[in-house]
């Protein structure tokens, strides 16, 4: 087994923590498990999505690293995120072997990636 064990935490910078918490609560359909004035954390299937209000980290990350969050139904989630005001960053792409990816820009300029991977088992 390699040294890397998979995604554990992805932190997005937000200019307004309350607005970020509200938007991601709607997207993830849950409230954060950790909620402080300096950081908000959501447990997403055993992995962490964190929000950092540090204004120095809120620079457009449209061309930066993309973390992909697993979904069971890509088409449904693409439709849902579009309805929630995310801007599509990349269209759904089949990257082979039944794996599909797409990405969005959240209201804060972060790239929010989705992956439908029938082969991934987090157990």
Buried (B, 14 or more C-beta within 10 A) or exposed (E): EEEEEEBEEBBBBBBBBEBBBEBBBEBBEEEBEEEEEEBBBBEBEEBBBBBBBEEEBBEEBEEEEBBBBBBEEBEEBBEBBEEBEBEEBBEBEEEEEEBBBBBBBBBBBBBBBBBBBEEEEEE
